[in-house]
Amino acid sequence: MPGDRIVELERQIGELMAELHALQKENPAAPVSNYTFETLAGETTLLDLFGDRERLLAIHNMGQGCRYCTLWADGFNGLLPHLENALAVVLLSKDPPETQRRFANARGWRFQLASHGGGDYIREQSVMEGHDNYPGAVVYQRDGDTILRKNACVFGPGDIYCSMWTLLGLAGLDEENWTPQFSYWRRPDSLDDGGKNVLD
């Protein structure tokens, strides 16, 4: 019966997730440079982004032009108070700081923001070798003034880092029949205000 197989697969996935987390915990960390970034307040460094925390979650976002990256960040934004209780969090993209802030405000994002501008950081710290500006996340640790790269992951449709795909799967849907959008508003057939100057 399909239902029995679903339950069995869910159990196996739970066991695999526990194994994955154990391996991530044991994964050796490697030292990295103290990269510089631009923010609305001026230049900052990777070490600065830790604040007073020992760990930093750096979310690699492709910028305001990516609907998929926006979906992931929308989800993380809801978890931000919980995440920031455990570690520092920053959303990094190539967009200039002014563009980052404008887009973040439009989405209601509360992330600490910094721009790598497409420079050394994203080329050398990419989550997928040979691909700069690829979406994902990196966890760094600090030991005094030494920064260590601990773990990294790649974001993409169906991954374990965006619950949207799991919930769509529950409904029998996936990336072949659903694509994230910046907005889901649909223009009605008629508008009570007359509909002048409405942007679709």
VENVENZI-V987478 format. One record per pair of residues at least 24 apart in sequence whose C-alpha atoms are under 6 Angstrom apart, sorted by sequence separation. I is the first residue (numbers start at 0). J is the second residue. D is the distance in Angstrom with one decimal. If there is no record, write none. Layout:
BEGIN
<<I;J;D> <I;J;D>>
END
This chain:
BEGIN
<<93;117;5.1> <126;153;5.9> <62;92;5.3> <55;86;5.7> <60;91;5.8> <61;92;5.5> <54;86;5.2> <55;87;4.6> <56;88;4.7> <57;89;5.1> <58;90;4.8> <59;91;5.3> <60;92;5.0> <62;94;5.8> <76;108;5.8> <55;88;5.7> <58;91;5.9> <49;87;5.6> <39;96;5.5> <38;96;5.2> <61;132;5.8> <61;134;6.0> <60;134;5.3> <38;113;5.0> <59;134;5.1> <37;113;5.7> <59;135;5.1> <36;113;5.9> <37;114;5.1> <59;136;5.3> <36;114;5.5> <58;136;4.4> <36;115;5.2> <57;136;5.5> <57;137;5.2> <56;137;5.9> <56;138;4.6> <55;138;5.6> <55;139;5.1> <54;139;5.6> <54;140;4.5> <53;140;5.7> <53;141;5.4> <66;179;5.9> <66;180;5.7> <31;146;5.7> <30;146;5.6> <31;147;5.8> <30;147;4.2> <29;147;5.0> <28;147;5.4> <29;148;5.2> <28;148;5.2> <28;149;4.3>>
END
